[in-house]
Amino acid sequence: MGRKKKPVLRLTLFFIAVVIASGSILAYLSINNISNLKELTEKRVEEEQENLALAVSEQIKLTINDLLEKFPDYPGGKHPASVNWLKTEDTNGLVKQQFLIDREGDFLWPWFVNAYENLPGDVPSKSYQSNFEQAERAEFNEQNFSKAGQYYLASLRESSNNTDSVQALNALARLSVKSEEWTQALSYYSSIISAYGALLNSYGFPYVYYAIPQLIRISNSSNRDQIMQEIDSCLTGMASGKIPLNHSTRDMLQLVSDWIAIEPAPIEKITLINKSIQAIESSLEFIERNEEQILEYLKKDDRDDFPLVKGSYHALNSTQQDAGELLLVKLDSEYASGFSVDFEKLWHHIMEQPLTEVTEFDFELEIVLLGNGINVSELPLTTTKEISPYFMGYNLLVKLKNASVINELVRRRSWIYGIALTLLIGGMILGILLIHRDILREEHLAQLRADFISNVTHELKTPLTSIQLFTESILLNRIKSAAHKKEYLQIILKETESLKRMINNILDFSKEEKGKLNFNFKEVNVTALVNEAVQDLEYWLVEKKFALVKEIDEGVTASVDPGALKQAIINLLNNAIKFSRNRKEILVSLKKEGEMILIQVEDKGIGIPEDQKELIFQP
């Protein structure tokens, strides 16, 4: 083996500098040659993206203006049931919900009534009031339903207005249910639903809301179809604005849904009822979602905070940033009217329109909500614009359908430069990595040498100190006893042998470094060799109080270098002595297994970490 070469740091750095400089020059020339084409192409893409985004925003504005032109002004009238203006020429289904609200904040469409106390109404006649009070005493205090019924009928005959009539009918219907007169109760509730659906009691509660749970309660196989017809009529009236909604409406809807789920009925009838329930739910959700914002709009004297769309219409965003709903409101002297636009339907409508002239590139349009975690600035060749000032939080993302189209155009001219540059960069990286690896390896070896010299110096110093100490003691005649003098001389001999072993190790290491380490193989008695190695360290085993166990087969021979093998065994024993602190037990075994000879030195010391065991047999 030849002598290992040491790294030449200056030449290495010079080589790296030359490679990087030449590669950088070639890369600069290549990039500069194709960058103009790439930049021009990207500029054309960005211009088309900008134009497309502006076209979408303009189309949204035109579509909303078109809806406003077709939306009729409210002619006036306080009674919600008379609202007949709810018709637009919206053939695209973009209008999600129309609404009408008075200055006090009461919804006339969808007709929604909050709970009131002592709601003003028509004053009943004295005879009506007297009969009704006597009927209530008979019903609730005396539990005389027959007497109560007579007085309620008298009240009905004395009623002078619809409010008195529906109050008496509701009491008669309630009394009929208590008396289990189902047919009569059904007749009374049918009259309330058909003739008095819009009337409220003094607390703002619709009388038909008393009818629905009672009708469900008295339903049976003989009257089920008629009751289902009456309930369908109620729900149709709620959905069409003839019967008001309130905070109890959802409970009524749930009651009806549970009932039709278990009652056998024609699928057509159930479908109609479910359709009415969905329409009512939609109106309730609209009110819950937007009532607060509309009321805030009504209360403000200065409405400049709300974008003016067209004419006197203002744009109100939904309170939920991503609700996808736009409110368009027009405020008159007494009412605020308008409608909401569903963004999803509007978006599909916009995508069906011819936005711009034919473009050179194909693009994809996406809606991105602010705060969804997407960093659009990191997306290559994309344009992001606010889609419309009317839809807060919605941005339009315009990107190429084929993100590699520019690279494909540039590749026609740059493939030669690309391949050459790739090979150059790859070679540079590989060369630098190899050089870096060699430098690290040499530095590691240099550190190992330094550590080795430091350790050897320490190991040599310990026996030399002992030799010097005992020798001086003998020379100065401090030892009077011949036995003690012999003991000191034995210690000096052992320390000398230890020095000899360490020096031999150093010589072997030096020979291996120079590639001159040779072995002298010959047939030897391995059993005797192992025993000699143990005998050489017997002093230290006794001194350190180690318990030694030997399991050595007799008569084991092999062709080995006796000096090297003995030195290896001594090294293992030395390590066992040095690194065993708590349990001082050493097992030395020699066994012959077929053609193999197994020499084992086992201790109870700190051991070797798993990640370093593979380094044991490295040179």
C-alpha positions, 0 to 999 in steps of 0.5 A, a space after each residue: 500500500 502507498 502512503 496516503 496523500 494529505 489534502 492540499 487546501 490551497 489547490 482545493 480552494 482554487 479548484 472550487 473557485 475556478 469551477 464556480 466562476 466558469 459555471 457562473 459565467 456560462 450560466 449567466 450567458 445562458 440565462 441572459 440569452 433566453 431571459 428576454 423571451 421569457 420575460 416578454 411572454 410572462 408580460 403578455 400573460 400578466 396583461 391578459 390576466 389583468 384584462 380578464 379580471 377587469 372583464 369579470 368585475 365589469 360583468 358583475 357590475 352590469 349584471 347587478 345593474 340589470 337586476 336593479 332595473 328590472 326590480 319594481 319599486 314598492 307601491 306602498 301599503 302596510 298590510 303584508 298580505 297585499 304585497 303583490 309587487 314581488 315579481 322581477 324579470 330575473 330569468 337567471 334565478 340570481 335573486 335569492 330573497 326579496 324583502 320589505 321592511 318598514 322604518 320601525 324594523 318590522 319585516 313585511 316581506 318575509 312577513 315576520 312578527 316579533 312578540 308584543 304585549 298588549 298589541 293594540 286592536 279592535 275594541 270588542 262590544 260589551 256584550 261580547 266581552 261579557 259573554 267571553 268572560 263568562 265562557 272562560 270562567 265556565 271553562 277554566 274555573 268551573 270545568 263546565 264545558 257545555 256551559 262554556 260552549 254556549 257562552 262562546 257561541 254567544 260571543 261569536 254571535 255578538 262579535 263585531 270584527 274579525 278579531 273577536 270572531 277568530 278569538 271566539 272560534 279559537 276558544 270553541 275549537 279548544 273546547 271541542 278538543 277538550 270535549 273530544 269532539 274531533 269533527 267540530 274541532 276540525 271545523 272550527 280550526 278550518 274556519 280559522 285557517 281559511 278566513 283568519 290566517 293573518 290575524 294575531 292575538 294581543 301578544 302578536 301570536 297568529 291564531 293559526 299557530 294554535 290550530 296546527 298542533 291541535 290538528 296534529 293531536 286530533 288526527 286519525 285515520 278518518 280525518 287524516 287527509 283533511 287535516 293534512 290539507 289544512 296544514 298544507 294550506 297553513 304552510 302555503 300561506 306562511 310561504 306566500 306571506 299571507 300568514 306571518 312568521 315568528 320565533 315559534 315558526 321553526 317549532 311548528 315546522 319541526 312538529 309538522 315534519 315529525 308528523 308527516 314522517 310517521 303518517 301515511 300520505 301520498 308522496 305528492 302531498 308530502 312533497 308539497 309540504 316539504 317544499 313549503 317548509 323549505 321556503 319558510 326555512 329559507 325566509 327565516 334564515 334570511 331574517 336571522 342572517 341579515 336583520 341586524 345589518 339591515 336595521 343598522 342601515 336603517 338607523 344611520 343618518 349618514 349612509 356613505 359607508 355603504 356603496 351606492 350601486 345604482 340610483 338610490 340602491 346601496 350594497 350591504 354585504 352579509 355579516 358573514 364574510 364568506 356567506 356569498 350573499 349581497 343585499 341591495 337596499 333602496 330606502 324610501 320615506 316609509 319602507 326599505 325594499 330590496 333583494 339579495 343576490 346569491 354569489 354562487 349563482 351569479 358566478 355561474 352566470 358570469 362564467 357563461 358570458 363572453 368576457 373578452 376577445 379571444 386570448 392567446 393563452 387559456 386561463 382558469 378562474 377561481 374564487 379565493 376567500 381571504 383568510 383561507 390560508 392560501 398565499 397567492 403571492 407564492 403562486 407563479 404567474 397568477 393575478 389576484 384581484 378583488 372580484 367586486 367591491 360588493 362582495 367583501 372577502 372574495 378575490 378572483 384568482 386568474 392562472 394559466 390552465 397549463 402552468 408549463 406553457 411558457 416553459 414549453 415556448 422557451 424550451 424550443 430555443 433553450 434546450 441546448 443551454 439547459 442541458 449543458 447548464 444542468 450537466 455543468 451544475 451537476 458536475 460542479 455540485 458533485 465535484 464540490 461534494 466529493 472534495 468536501 467529503 475528502 476534506 472532512 475525512 482528512 480533518 476527521 483523521 487528523 483529529 483522531 491522530 491528535 486524540 490518539 497522541 494525547 491519549 498515548 501521552 497520558 497513558 505513557 505518563 502514568 507508568 513512567 511516573 510509577 517507575 520513577 517513584 519506585 526507582 527513586 525509593 529503591 535508590 534512596 534506600 527507603 525500602 529496608 525489607 527485601 520483600 518490599 524491594 522485590 515487590 517494588 521491582 515487580 511493579 517496575 517490571 509490570 509498568 515496563 511491560 505496559 510501556 512496551 505494549 503501548 510502544 508496540 501499539 504506537 509502532 503498529 499504528 505508524 506502520 499501518 499509516 505508512 502501509 508497512 504493517 506486516 504479519 508473521 504467520 506461524 503455527 502456535 499454541 493459541 491456548 498458551 498464547 491466551 494464558 500468557 496474555 492473561 498472565 501479563 495483566 494478572 497484576 492489574 487484575 488483582 490490583 483493581 480487584 477484578 474477578 476473572 473467569 477463564 473458559 479456555 479449551 486446551 490444545 487449540 492451535 492455529 496459524 497466526 501472528 503470535 505477537 499481533 494476536 497477543 497484543 489484540 487480546 491484551 488490548 481487549 483486557 486493558 479496555 475491560 479493566 479501564 471501562 468497568 467501574 461498577 461490576 468488575 467481572 471479566 470472562 476470557 474464553 477460547 473455543 474451537 468450533 469446527 474450523 473456526 476459533 472463537 476468542 472472547 473477552 466479556 466484561 460488565 462495563 459501559 459497553 460500546 454505543 450501537 451507532 459506533 460498533 460498525 467502526 470497530 474494525 475500520 482502519 
